């Protein structure tokens, strides 16, 4: 039986909330279980890490799993997580640089939701955003991916001159299809990530200009036509 990503996410989060509620209920009834569920709060990170593994995002998944496990062990065995936390960060960054695979996007975006808004404002946090923008006066906006992924198709949008679109990928990835009739002004910042511009040049003088401010932190953003 195949389960959707949304079902798996709800299953993990719902199970954790049920455990929290049961622990609070038992404590309010005067029973002493000998432990508190709040000592297991790092399980939240572990649950999200497992969910990202299921969604085949190994590096952000491993980050959450490692730190969730480290914090949980520190609660159980009473040692300082900060003493070992920063070496783990350095190790994770090194592994990311060595083994982070390059995203290979294939074809156009399928199953995208249609968006006719003038301004785009979307966030993919531990999830996905797939949209096809069909605005007649697109003025830009902001799209974020944090442990998630966004795919935005602007091919059919009519871009307003000097529109500004901000793209942020933090331990996530993003794909943008731009119209072929716009001049791209790309301002990019990459910290242990990558920003790939695969769009063609536009020489038409009266073509509208789209300003894209792309930022990737341990993530990846790709722009295409």
C-alpha positions as CSV (number, residue, x, y, z in Angstrom):
1,X,0.0,0.0,0.0
2,X,1.4,3.4,-1.0
3,X,0.9,6.3,1.4
4,X,1.1,10.0,0.4
5,X,3.7,12.4,1.9
6,X,1.0,14.3,3.6
7,X,-0.3,11.1,5.3
8,X,3.2,10.2,6.6
9,X,3.8,13.7,7.9
10,X,0.4,13.7,9.7
11,X,1.1,10.2,11.1
12,X,4.4,11.3,12.6
13,X,3.3,14.6,14.0
14,X,-0.1,13.3,15.2
15,X,1.5,10.4,17.0
16,X,3.9,12.7,18.8
17,X,1.1,15.1,19.9
18,X,-1.0,12.1,21.1
19,X,1.9,11.0,23.3
20,X,2.3,14.6,24.7
21,X,-1.4,14.7,25.4
22,X,-1.5,11.3,27.1
23,X,1.5,12.2,29.3
24,X,-0.1,15.5,30.4
25,X,-3.4,13.8,31.1
26,X,-1.8,11.0,33.2
27,X,0.1,13.6,35.2
28,X,-3.0,15.7,35.8
29,X,-4.7,12.6,37.1
30,X,-2.0,12.3,39.8
31,X,-0.2,9.3,38.4
32,X,3.6,9.4,38.5
33,X,5.2,7.7,35.4
34,X,8.7,8.4,36.6
35,X,9.5,10.5,33.5
36,X,8.1,13.5,31.5
37,X,7.4,13.5,27.8
38,X,9.0,16.9,27.6
39,X,12.3,15.2,28.2
40,X,11.8,13.7,24.8
41,X,11.3,16.9,22.9
42,X,14.2,16.1,20.5
43,X,12.0,13.4,19.0
44,X,10.4,16.2,17.0
45,X,13.7,16.6,15.1
46,X,13.9,12.8,14.7
47,X,10.4,12.6,13.4
48,X,11.0,15.3,10.8
49,X,14.3,13.6,9.9
50,X,12.6,10.3,9.2
51,X,10.0,12.1,7.1
52,X,12.7,13.7,5.0
53,X,14.4,10.4,4.6
54,X,11.1,9.0,3.2
55,X,11.0,11.9,0.8
56,X,14.5,11.1,-0.3
57,X,16.2,14.2,1.1
58,X,19.1,12.5,2.8
59,X,21.3,15.5,3.9
60,X,18.7,17.6,5.7
61,X,17.3,14.4,7.1
62,X,20.7,13.3,8.5
63,X,21.1,16.8,10.0
64,X,17.9,16.5,12.0
65,X,18.5,12.9,12.9
66,X,22.0,13.5,14.2
67,X,21.1,16.6,16.2
68,X,17.8,15.1,17.4
69,X,19.6,12.0,18.6
70,X,22.4,14.0,20.2
71,X,20.0,16.2,22.2
72,X,18.0,13.1,23.2
73,X,21.0,11.3,24.5
74,X,22.1,14.4,26.4
75,X,18.8,14.4,28.2
76,X,19.1,10.7,29.1
77,X,22.7,10.6,30.1
78,X,23.0,14.2,31.3
79,X,26.0,15.4,29.3
80,X,26.4,18.8,27.6
81,X,25.3,18.8,24.0
82,X,27.2,22.0,23.3
83,X,30.5,20.3,24.0
84,X,30.0,18.0,21.0
85,X,27.5,20.1,19.0
86,X,29.9,22.3,17.1
87,X,32.1,19.5,15.9
88,X,29.0,17.7,14.5
89,X,28.2,20.9,12.6
90,X,31.6,21.0,11.0
91,X,31.4,17.3,10.2
92,X,28.0,17.7,8.6
93,X,29.1,20.7,6.5
94,X,32.1,18.7,5.3
95,X,29.9,15.7,4.3
96,X,27.5,18.0,2.5
97,X,30.3,19.6,0.5
98,X,31.6,16.1,-0.5
99,X,28.5,14.2,-1.2
100,X,25.6,16.6,-1.9
101,X,24.2,15.5,-5.3
102,X,23.4,17.9,-8.0
103,X,19.6,18.1,-8.6
104,X,18.6,17.0,-12.1
105,X,15.3,18.6,-13.1
106,X,13.5,16.8,-15.9
107,X,11.0,18.5,-18.2
108,X,8.3,21.0,-17.3
109,X,6.5,21.1,-14.0
110,X,3.7,18.6,-13.8
111,X,0.6,18.8,-11.6
112,X,1.3,22.5,-10.7
113,X,-1.4,24.7,-9.1
114,X,-2.4,27.7,-11.1
115,X,-1.7,31.1,-9.5
116,X,-3.0,34.3,-11.0
117,X,-1.8,36.7,-8.2
118,X,0.2,39.7,-9.1
119,X,2.7,39.0,-6.2
120,X,4.0,35.6,-5.4
121,X,4.5,34.8,-1.7
122,X,5.1,31.1,-1.0
123,X,7.0,29.0,1.5
124,X,8.0,25.3,1.3
125,X,8.9,24.3,4.9
126,X,9.4,20.5,5.1
127,X,7.2,20.3,2.0
128,X,6.7,21.2,-1.6
129,X,5.3,24.1,-3.6
130,X,4.5,23.5,-7.3
131,X,2.8,26.5,-9.0
132,X,2.3,27.8,-12.5
133,X,1.9,31.6,-12.5
134,X,-0.5,33.0,-15.1
135,X,-0.6,36.6,-13.9
136,X,-1.1,39.4,-16.5
137,X,0.9,41.9,-14.4
138,X,3.4,39.9,-12.4
139,X,5.3,42.2,-10.0
140,X,7.6,39.7,-8.3
141,X,7.4,38.4,-4.7
142,X,9.2,35.9,-2.5
143,X,9.6,32.1,-2.5
144,X,11.3,30.2,0.3
145,X,12.4,26.5,0.7
146,X,13.5,25.4,4.1
147,X,14.1,21.7,4.2
148,X,11.7,21.7,1.3
149,X,11.4,22.2,-2.5
150,X,9.7,24.7,-4.8
151,X,9.0,24.6,-8.5
152,X,7.6,27.7,-10.0
153,X,6.7,28.1,-13.7
154,X,6.6,31.7,-14.9
155,X,6.6,30.8,-18.6
156,X,3.1,32.2,-19.3
157,X,3.3,35.1,-16.9
158,X,3.4,38.7,-18.2
159,X,6.2,40.3,-16.2
160,X,6.1,43.9,-15.1
161,X,9.3,45.8,-15.9
162,X,11.7,45.8,-13.0
163,X,9.7,43.2,-11.1
164,X,11.7,41.8,-8.1
165,X,11.6,38.1,-7.2
166,X,13.4,36.8,-4.1
167,X,14.3,33.1,-3.9
168,X,15.7,31.5,-0.8
169,X,16.8,27.8,-0.4
170,X,18.0,26.8,3.0
171,X,18.8,23.1,3.0
172,X,16.3,22.9,0.2
173,X,16.0,23.3,-3.5
174,X,14.2,25.4,-6.1
175,X,13.4,25.4,-9.8
176,X,12.2,28.5,-11.7
177,X,11.1,28.6,-15.3
178,X,11.3,32.2,-16.6
179,X,9.6,33.6,-19.7
180,X,11.8,33.8,-22.8
181,X,10.9,37.4,-23.4
182,X,12.4,38.9,-20.2
183,X,15.8,40.3,-19.4
184,X,17.2,38.6,-16.3
185,X,19.1,40.6,-13.7
186,X,20.4,37.9,-11.3
187,X,21.8,38.8,-7.9
188,X,23.0,35.7,-6.2
189,X,24.5,34.6,-2.9
190,X,25.6,31.0,-2.3
191,X,26.9,29.7,1.0
192,X,27.9,26.0,0.6
193,X,25.2,25.7,-2.0
194,X,24.7,26.4,-5.7
195,X,22.7,28.7,-8.0
196,X,22.6,27.7,-11.7
197,X,21.4,30.1,-14.4
198,X,20.5,28.1,-17.5
199,X,18.4,30.8,-19.1
200,X,19.0,32.2,-22.6
201,X,20.0,35.9,-23.2
202,X,17.4,38.4,-24.4
203,X,18.6,41.2,-26.7
204,X,15.3,42.9,-27.4
205,X,15.6,46.5,-26.1
206,X,12.0,46.9,-24.9
207,X,11.9,43.5,-23.1
208,X,10.8,43.8,-19.5
209,X,13.5,43.2,-16.8
210,X,13.0,40.7,-14.0
211,X,15.3,41.2,-11.0
212,X,15.9,37.8,-9.3
213,X,17.7,37.9,-5.9
214,X,18.7,34.3,-5.2
215,X,20.2,33.0,-2.0
216,X,21.2,29.4,-1.3
217,X,22.5,28.1,2.0
218,X,23.4,24.4,1.8
219,X,20.7,24.4,-0.9
220,X,20.3,24.7,-4.7
221,X,18.4,27.0,-7.0
222,X,18.1,26.6,-10.8
223,X,16.7,29.0,-13.3
224,X,15.6,27.9,-16.8
225,X,13.5,28.9,-19.8
